[in-house]
Amino acid sequence: MEYLPLMFFGVVLLMLMAGFPVAFTLGGVSLIFGLFTFGLNFFNLLPMRIWGVMNNFILLAVPLFIYMGVMFEKSGLAEELLETMALLFGKLRGGIAISVLIVGALLAAATGIVGATVVTMGVLTLPTMLKKGYSPEVATGIISASGTLGQIIPPSIVLVLLGSVLNISVGELFIGAVIPGFLLVFLYLTWLIIIAIVKPKLAPSMPKEDLLEFKKSNKFKKILIAFIAPFFLITAVLGSIFAGIASPTEAAAVGAFGATMLTVVRGKFNKKILDDVMMRTMTLTSMTFMILVGAAAFGLVFRGMGGDIVLTNLIISNSVESHHFLIIVMLIIFIAGFFIDFIEITFIIVPVVAPIFVHLGIDLLWIGVLIAVNLQTSFLTPPFGFALFFLKGVAPEGVTTKHIYKGVLPYVAIQLVGLTLLILYPELVLWLPSVLGY
């Protein structure tokens, strides 16, 4: 009977690998195994568990952050920011790539939506980079990698979901993720500088004519306008959380309102834009919460079978040390990221291993940030990395899937270097929350 939880877990993974929809796989398999385990009483237990999920105030931040990201995209500020930054850094070798990285980090802090960021930067900068002499691998690699920074730089939807699953403060997770997020930005920047020095032909500077035209215009006004709006939104959201004025859910509402006001000020707000933003927000939110409901059923059945106890006993009986278990979990999440997305991993693997981390006395805040960085890698790993699909969908003719795959491989390696540094030096995650009194 002790092997039943492992069999249940295995069936769910096999069906997901076979391509069945996540929400219905989690819910359907859980229903069958739940009836076998609890009998008809399962139908009394499941509604209470689902109500507990839907009644979770923290998860209200999910649709609000999605709305904020989509509305910010519609404001047109991302386009202006990209154009201005490209000209500002254009005289440097690899300057456009560096501007893409900086804008990616700013959009991550302003929107937190990977798809919107990758598509926006792909449409606006990829044709320009290719035209200016960049190799397709360098151009596609930095666009894909920069676009995924929204997974770790707060406000991040994955951090909200991890906070809910691990039952820890989302605000604390946001603060803990700040240094790791900018550590990755620094590592990406270092790689771009190395490319620009060692192989300058792959990442040249912009032509002098373009830079002269920029200098003739009112460049200081352009730079100020391009930076002030994202800075306002980032300060409104993260500043209110870090200052202790608002909870992450309240800050998400501030961000949603702020993004709407920016769109109004820029004269881009109308009924069509609002309808589109509402529809995309509803679609993405519905998808996330359907998976949440399936995950709630999965968690109920798995724990009802004593699965968490079975796994804990398995670890203890084999005398697996805490750091070895951590490495095993990180490796499993990394490999799973090749085949399934971050939401599936968050709601299938994380609830299973979380009680074991608690038993081993490992700080869940540290674990949450490590998992978030690991999950960010899943957007870049072939064959199913979503950032790769998003970019291929908007790439101009001549840019192949092979170019994109080759372009992201260095950044997957950089992600692993960053993850290793966070494992070796937990204070990179824990220092800032402790300084701010969490």
ABEGO torsion letter per residue (X at the ends): XAAAAAAAAAAAAAAAAAGBBAAAAAAAAAAAAAAAAAEAAAAAAAAAAAAAAAABAAAAAAAAAAAAAAAAAAAGAAAAAAAAAAAAAAABBGAAAAAAAAAAAAAAAAAGBAAAAAAAAAAAAAAAAAAAGBBAAAAAAAAAAAAAAAAABOBBAAAAAAAAAAGBBAAAAAAAAAAAAAAAAAAAAAAAAAAAAABAAABBBBBAAAAAAAAABBAAAAAAAAAAAAAAAAAAAAAAAAAGABBAAAAAAAAAAAAAAAAAAAGABBAAAAAAAAAAAAAAAAAAAAAAAAAAAAAAAAAAAGAAAAAAAAAAAAGBBAAAAAAAAAAAAAAAAAABBAAAAAAAAAAAAAAAAAAAGBBAAAAAAAAAAAAAAAAABOAABAAAAAAAAABBBGBBAAAAAAAAAAAAAAAAAAAAAAAABAAAAAAAAAAAGX
